[in-house]
Amino acid sequence: MCGIVGYAGPREATPILMEGLSRLEYRGYDSAGLAVHDGADIRILRSPGKLARLAGLLEGRQLPGTLGIGHTRWATHGPPSEQNAHPHASGDVVLVHNGILENHAELRRALEKKGRRFTSQTDTEVFAHLIDEELGRRPLEQAVARALARVRGTYALAVLSRREPDRIVVARSSSPLVLGLGRGENLVASDIPALLGHTRDFVFLEDGDLAVLTAARVEIRTLAGEPVARPTRRIDWSPLMAEKGGHKHFMHKEIHEQPRALADTLTGRILHGRADVRLDDLRFEAAELKALGRVVIAACGTSYHAGLVAKFLIEWFARLPVEVDLASEFRYRRPVVGKGDLLVAISQSGETADTLAALREAKRLGARTLAVCNAVDASIPRAADGVLYTHAGPEIGVASTKAFVTQIGALFLLAVRLGRARRKLSPEEAGRQLEALAGAPELLEAVLRDEARIEAVARAYAQTRDFLYIARGANYPIALEGALKLKEISYIHAEGYPAGEMKHGPIALIDEHVAVVAVACQGESYEKMLSNLAEVRAREGQVIAIGQAGDEQLGALAQHQIHVPRALPSVAPMVNVLPMQLLAYHIADFHGTDVDQPRNLAKSVTVE
């Protein structure tokens, strides 16, 4: 996600801000900027690209002053550009923002009607105008609080005012923000590593907190103005540990970020009152969606597995036939696609060469195209007719985790939109499904709280050399993804199968040396899964079962059981993949492999 740094003290702010931003580069970004108050005015410098480019601009332009804020932006609303980079300004207000403002479009229209002029495509600029509108009648902290009362969404804000050269006002809601307490100086950042060079004493703000930072003091209060006391914590992490948030590996950190990443992907898109979704970048009218005859999904690796889950969702909700293709094979089989078809290209990076080639081939043949991507303005979304962005934030670990879950979340929204546009999904059923989707982040949290049990299972099977993963229905792609994760990071042989295919070959492999990981949640195919597991046990296979707590039938067939909360079949794949990820992670960790950078693999495959 984006990075924020702020400084109030006796020293020149610019070098401190640039150092802090450099310590947040691991988070990923596509533009950067600074704003420094010199006591009389605020000077702003912004640039697309990496910090080195901003540093080059600084060589020819001074930003003197001892109060300032800095930002590295991961594009969400609007592509990377100087105009869309932070900080943003309006009148006397300059600010930086992490998060997503849900009601930015309606607020922007209202502000434009009042004569407010916008210079960027971002949702963040709305904050600047709202605060500036309030600032004429009250101090900065009160203006910020009043403006925040009008917004919906997630935010971590750091705000300056030309009129108040001694303070930074910060606030957070569902986006992290930490205060660093120094001697005669105070700092703020979106993450601990940015400030470790200056202090080890931190205050972690909570949702609804607003704080005023000056060189001499920090005051924390609620948005209503009530004082709040937050404890100070001493952090003794090394810089590398700090980048990982105290986690041993980036992959582990990213597994734990999935509830927030999924929530960010859903934020502002679910219209509960209308039992529908809003997808601003989709660029397809309801009539176009209604006229579709078929959906073809092209993707590679983990994204391909997300596409397989999407097939179930789209066919369930929209009653529209879906074909899922490995993008590396798509254009070499003379594909039959054209007018009336929608090609959905899924890619975390937006640069996957095979997927880009598949999209271009489908366009050449006359199909409409849609990109599902985590990187704004990457090659694939630029080439597509429409875009459905995920908001996973940067993913450092090569083995994808949060990108996968957010892809499924975004594709779930697409399936609902198709179902509603085609009138195949009733308002009642759409409302039920969207309510379940909105609650999915809490279900993911519940799985993560049971990590110790999963780690114990991983320890028990760390020396096993062969794994089979089985499931049915929409969970079958999760079996494929679980096997892929284990292979990627532990180098142990693993294969995924639909459970019904066991008798057609794989059952020949079963003996006491083979572990079978099975998704066997109660539901439509539950009895059949129990039969499959009985067959495994009859051949002395080792069963690791993923199912609901208290399921005695399943427990009787499994050497080990991993519990997941009950979920609708449409939501269950997002929940059930987490135990797969954690199992693979801990087995790999026990083996001592390079979890974040497994051998022979790259994060983005840009050659065929």
QUIKAQUI-V464896 format. One record per residue. RES is the residue in one small letter. PSI is psi in degrees with one decimal (none if undefined). Layout:
res=RES psi=PSI
res=RES psi=PSI
//
This chain:
res=m psi=174.9
res=c psi=161.3
res=g psi=140.1
res=i psi=137.7
res=v psi=139.6
res=g psi=149.4
res=y psi=136.6
res=a psi=117.7
res=g psi=-163.4
res=p psi=-15.0
res=r psi=164.5
res=e psi=130.3
res=a psi=-35.5
res=t psi=-50.2
res=p psi=-34.9
res=i psi=-42.1
res=l psi=-43.0
res=m psi=-40.1
res=e psi=-45.2
res=g psi=-43.1
res=l psi=-36.4
res=s psi=-31.8
res=r psi=-9.3
res=l psi=7.0
res=e psi=-26.9
res=y psi=-21.1
res=r psi=-16.2
res=g psi=140.9
res=y psi=167.1
res=d psi=0.5
res=s psi=166.5
res=a psi=159.1
res=g psi=163.3
res=l psi=153.4
res=a psi=126.0
res=v psi=131.2
res=h psi=123.3
res=d psi=11.5
res=g psi=-25.7
res=a psi=-32.7
res=d psi=166.8
res=i psi=126.5
res=r psi=137.0
res=i psi=138.6
res=l psi=127.1
res=r psi=156.7
res=s psi=139.5
res=p psi=161.3
res=g psi=-162.4
res=k psi=170.5
res=l psi=-29.8
res=a psi=-34.9
res=r psi=-41.6
res=l psi=-39.9
res=a psi=-37.0
res=g psi=-39.7
res=l psi=-34.6
res=l psi=-25.5
res=e psi=-28.0
res=g psi=7.0
res=r psi=126.5
res=q psi=142.5
res=l psi=75.8
res=p psi=153.5
res=g psi=157.4
res=t psi=13.4
res=l psi=126.7
res=g psi=168.2
res=i psi=151.0
res=g psi=162.2
res=h psi=140.9
res=t psi=128.2
res=r psi=133.0
res=w psi=110.4
res=a psi=132.2
res=t psi=-61.9
res=h psi=107.3
res=g psi=141.7
res=p psi=167.7
res=p psi=125.9
res=s psi=167.4
res=e psi=-39.8
res=q psi=-34.4
res=n psi=-11.4
res=a psi=153.0
res=h psi=156.5
res=p psi=157.6
res=h psi=150.9
res=a psi=151.3
res=s psi=119.7
res=g psi=-120.5
res=d psi=2.3
res=v psi=135.6
res=v psi=133.5
res=l psi=163.9
res=v psi=155.0
res=h psi=134.3
res=n psi=144.3
res=g psi=-167.4
res=i psi=126.5
res=l psi=109.1
res=e psi=-43.9
res=n psi=31.3
res=h psi=-35.7
res=a psi=-46.5
res=e psi=-38.0
res=l psi=-39.9
res=r psi=-44.3
res=r psi=-42.9
res=a psi=-40.3
res=l psi=-38.0
res=e psi=-35.7
res=k psi=-26.7
res=k psi=1.1
res=g psi=4.5
res=r psi=134.4
res=r psi=127.6
res=f psi=143.8
res=t psi=-1.3
res=s psi=172.7
res=q psi=4.6
res=t psi=156.3
res=d psi=-27.2
res=t psi=-37.2
res=e psi=-26.8
res=v psi=-41.7
res=f psi=-45.4
res=a psi=-43.6
res=h psi=-41.4
res=l psi=-44.9
res=i psi=-42.4
res=d psi=-35.0
res=e psi=-33.9
res=e psi=-20.2
res=l psi=-26.9
res=g psi=-20.4
res=r psi=-0.4
res=r psi=166.6
res=p psi=164.5
res=l psi=-46.7
res=e psi=-35.5
res=q psi=-37.1
res=a psi=-41.6
res=v psi=-47.1
res=a psi=-43.8
res=r psi=-38.9
res=a psi=-40.4
res=l psi=-24.8
res=a psi=-15.5
res=r psi=-4.4
res=v psi=156.4
res=r psi=135.9
res=g psi=-160.7
res=t psi=145.1
res=y psi=147.0
res=a psi=120.2
res=l psi=144.1
res=a psi=122.6
res=v psi=136.7
res=l psi=155.9
res=s psi=135.3
res=r psi=-27.5
res=r psi=-18.0
res=e psi=84.1
res=p psi=6.5
res=d psi=2.3
res=r psi=152.6
res=i psi=132.3
res=v psi=128.4
res=v psi=155.2
res=a psi=155.6
res=r psi=150.4
res=s psi=106.8
res=s psi=18.3
res=s psi=128.5
res=p psi=147.0
res=l psi=129.3
res=v psi=146.1
res=l psi=135.8
res=g psi=124.3
res=l psi=117.2
res=g psi=-171.6
res=r psi=107.2
res=g psi=14.2
res=e psi=152.2
res=n psi=151.1
res=l psi=163.9
res=v psi=148.4
res=a psi=163.8
res=s psi=-14.6
res=d psi=154.4
res=i psi=-42.0
res=p psi=-30.9
res=a psi=-24.3
res=l psi=-2.3
res=l psi=-23.1
res=g psi=-7.4
res=h psi=-22.7
res=t psi=157.3
res=r psi=5.6
res=d psi=119.5
res=f psi=147.6
res=v psi=126.7
res=f psi=113.8
res=l psi=150.6
res=e psi=166.1
res=d psi=133.2
res=g psi=-4.1
res=d psi=144.8
res=l psi=133.7
res=a psi=147.4
res=v psi=122.9
res=l psi=127.3
res=t psi=176.3
res=a psi=-30.8
res=a psi=-26.0
res=r psi=166.2
res=v psi=128.2
res=e psi=129.1
res=i psi=136.5
res=r psi=170.9
res=t psi=170.5
res=l psi=-22.1
res=a psi=-4.1
res=g psi=2.8
res=e psi=133.3
res=p psi=145.1
res=v psi=138.3
res=a psi=125.0
res=r psi=138.3
res=p psi=152.5
res=t psi=133.2
res=r psi=138.4
res=r psi=123.5
res=i psi=121.2
res=d psi=25.9
res=w psi=152.3
res=s psi=162.3
res=p psi=-40.4
res=l psi=-41.7
res=m psi=-37.2
res=a psi=-40.8
res=e psi=-34.0
res=k psi=9.0
res=g psi=26.2
res=g psi=-6.5
res=h psi=154.5
res=k psi=-35.1
res=h psi=155.9
res=f psi=-37.9
res=m psi=-42.7
res=h psi=-42.4
res=k psi=-43.3
res=e psi=-32.2
res=i psi=-43.2
res=h psi=-16.3
res=e psi=-5.9
res=q psi=-39.8
res=p psi=-43.3
res=r psi=-40.8
res=a psi=-41.3
res=l psi=-43.4
res=a psi=-40.6
res=d psi=-36.5
res=t psi=-31.4
res=l psi=-21.9
res=t psi=128.5
res=g psi=-0.2
res=r psi=-21.4
res=i psi=121.4
res=l psi=85.7
res=h psi=-38.7
res=g psi=-23.8
res=r psi=2.3
res=a psi=46.5
res=d psi=-176.5
res=v psi=156.2
res=r psi=119.9
res=l psi=90.7
res=d psi=-34.3
res=d psi=5.6
res=l psi=-41.3
res=r psi=25.3
res=f psi=128.1
res=e psi=158.0
res=a psi=-37.3
res=a psi=-37.2
res=e psi=-41.6
res=l psi=-38.6
res=k psi=-32.4
res=a psi=-8.1
res=l psi=143.1
res=g psi=-19.5
res=r psi=151.1
res=v psi=132.9
res=v psi=125.4
res=i psi=130.1
res=a psi=130.4
res=a psi=173.3
res=c psi=150.2
res=g psi=-132.6
res=t psi=-38.7
res=s psi=-33.0
res=y psi=-40.2
res=h psi=-37.9
res=a psi=-38.1
res=g psi=-36.1
res=l psi=-39.1
res=v psi=-41.6
res=a psi=-33.4
res=k psi=-46.6
res=f psi=-45.1
res=l psi=-46.0
res=i psi=-41.3
res=e psi=-35.4
res=w psi=-52.5
res=f psi=-36.9
res=a psi=-7.6
res=r psi=43.2
res=l psi=128.2
res=p psi=139.9
res=v psi=133.2
res=e psi=134.5
res=v psi=124.0
res=d psi=142.5
res=l psi=121.5
res=a psi=-30.6
res=s psi=-19.4
res=e psi=-16.9
res=f psi=-56.9
res=r psi=-8.2
res=y psi=-1.6
res=r psi=18.5
res=r psi=65.5
res=p psi=145.4
res=v psi=89.1
res=v psi=156.4
res=g psi=-151.5
res=k psi=135.0
res=g psi=-8.7
res=d psi=149.8
res=l psi=119.1
res=l psi=118.5
res=v psi=116.0
res=a psi=120.3
res=i psi=126.5
res=s psi=126.4
res=q psi=-47.8
res=s psi=-23.2
res=g psi=7.5
res=e psi=4.2
res=t psi=118.5
res=a psi=-46.5
res=d psi=-40.0
res=t psi=-39.5
res=l psi=-41.7
res=a psi=-39.5
res=a psi=-42.6
res=l psi=-44.8
res=r psi=-38.2
res=e psi=-42.3
res=a psi=-40.3
res=k psi=-42.3
res=r psi=-34.0
res=l psi=-1.3
res=g psi=3.5
res=a psi=153.1
res=r psi=152.2
res=t psi=146.0
res=l psi=132.5
res=a psi=135.4
res=v psi=114.5
res=c psi=155.9
res=n psi=-5.0
res=a psi=113.5
res=v psi=134.6
res=d psi=20.3
res=a psi=176.2
res=s psi=-43.1
res=i psi=-49.4
res=p psi=-31.7
res=r psi=-33.7
res=a psi=-16.9
res=a psi=158.2
res=d psi=-33.2
res=g psi=164.5
res=v psi=141.5
res=l psi=99.2
res=y psi=139.0
res=t psi=162.3
res=h psi=53.7
res=a psi=-21.6
res=g psi=173.7
res=p psi=141.7
res=e psi=111.6
res=i psi=-43.5
res=g psi=135.7
res=v psi=-40.8
res=a psi=115.6
res=s psi=137.2
res=t psi=-72.3
res=k psi=-26.7
res=a psi=-38.6
res=f psi=-48.9
res=v psi=-39.4
res=t psi=-30.9
res=q psi=-45.5
res=i psi=-41.2
res=g psi=-44.6
res=a psi=-40.8
res=l psi=-30.5
res=f psi=-46.0
res=l psi=-42.2
res=l psi=-42.6
res=a psi=-41.5
res=v psi=-44.3
res=r psi=-42.4
res=l psi=-44.9
res=g psi=-40.0
res=r psi=-42.4
res=a psi=-34.1
res=r psi=-0.6
res=r psi=36.1
res=k psi=-9.7
res=l psi=115.4
res=s psi=156.0
res=p psi=-37.0
res=e psi=-46.3
res=e psi=-38.1
res=a psi=-42.8
res=g psi=-40.7
res=r psi=-44.0
res=q psi=-42.1
res=l psi=-34.7
res=e psi=-41.3
res=a psi=-40.5
res=l psi=-42.9
res=a psi=-29.0
res=g psi=-4.7
res=a psi=-39.9
res=p psi=-35.3
res=e psi=-35.5
res=l psi=-38.6
res=l psi=-40.4
res=e psi=-39.8
res=a psi=-40.1
res=v psi=-44.0
res=l psi=-31.5
res=r psi=-17.4
res=d psi=22.1
res=e psi=-34.0
res=a psi=-38.4
res=r psi=-41.4
res=i psi=-39.0
res=e psi=-37.1
res=a psi=-40.5
res=v psi=-42.7
res=a psi=-40.7
res=r psi=-39.8
res=a psi=-27.7
res=y psi=15.4
res=a psi=-26.5
res=q psi=1.0
res=t psi=138.4
res=r psi=-8.7
res=d psi=128.4
res=f psi=140.2
res=l psi=136.6
res=y psi=127.2
res=i psi=150.2
res=a psi=176.3
res=r psi=161.1
res=g psi=-140.8
res=a psi=-12.5
res=n psi=-10.5
res=y psi=-44.0
res=p psi=-25.9
res=i psi=-33.6
res=a psi=-42.3
res=l psi=-42.9
res=e psi=-38.5
res=g psi=-43.4
res=a psi=-40.9
res=l psi=-43.2
res=k psi=-43.9
res=l psi=-43.8
res=k psi=-45.4
res=e psi=-44.9
res=i psi=-16.5
res=s psi=-15.1
res=y psi=24.7
res=i psi=141.4
res=h psi=128.9
res=a psi=142.3
res=e psi=145.9
res=g psi=142.2
res=y psi=150.6
res=p psi=135.8
res=a psi=-32.0
res=g psi=-15.8
res=e psi=-3.1
res=m psi=-42.8
res=k psi=-11.6
res=h psi=27.2
res=g psi=-58.5
res=p psi=-26.0
res=i psi=-19.8
res=a psi=-21.5
res=l psi=-15.5
res=i psi=125.2
res=d psi=-170.1
res=e psi=-9.9
res=h psi=-1.6
res=v psi=130.6
res=a psi=133.4
res=v psi=116.3
res=v psi=119.5
res=a psi=131.6
res=v psi=113.0
res=a psi=57.9
res=c psi=150.2
res=q psi=134.8
res=g psi=-155.8
res=e psi=-43.5
res=s psi=17.9
res=y psi=-48.8
res=e psi=-38.6
res=k psi=-36.5
res=m psi=-39.7
res=l psi=-39.4
res=s psi=-42.6
res=n psi=-41.1
res=l psi=-33.4
res=a psi=-37.9
res=e psi=-38.1
res=v psi=-46.7
res=r psi=-34.3
res=a psi=-20.9
res=r psi=17.5
res=e psi=18.6
res=g psi=154.3
res=q psi=123.5
res=v psi=124.5
res=i psi=110.6
res=a psi=134.1
res=i psi=115.4
res=g psi=-175.1
res=q psi=147.2
res=a psi=144.5
res=g psi=3.8
res=d psi=95.5
res=e psi=-34.7
res=q psi=-45.8
res=l psi=-41.6
res=g psi=-33.1
res=a psi=-20.9
res=l psi=-4.3
res=a psi=139.3
res=q psi=-33.8
res=h psi=140.9
res=q psi=132.9
res=i psi=127.9
res=h psi=138.3
res=v psi=150.8
res=p psi=155.7
res=r psi=138.8
res=a psi=157.8
res=l psi=149.5
res=p psi=-31.5
res=s psi=-30.6
res=v psi=-24.2
res=a psi=-38.5
res=p psi=-37.3
res=m psi=-33.7
res=v psi=-44.1
res=n psi=-17.4
res=v psi=-23.4
res=l psi=-45.1
res=p psi=-34.2
res=m psi=-45.3
res=q psi=-46.0
res=l psi=-37.8
res=l psi=-47.5
res=a psi=-44.3
res=y psi=-49.5
res=h psi=-34.9
res=i psi=-45.4
res=a psi=-39.4
res=d psi=-40.2
res=f psi=-31.4
res=h psi=-14.1
res=g psi=22.9
res=t psi=167.1
res=d psi=90.6
res=v psi=-41.9
res=d psi=-28.3
res=q psi=71.5
res=p psi=152.2
res=r psi=145.8
res=n psi=2.2
res=l psi=154.4
res=a psi=155.9
res=k psi=-42.1
res=s psi=121.6
res=v psi=101.2
res=t psi=9.9
res=v psi=152.5
res=e psi=none
//
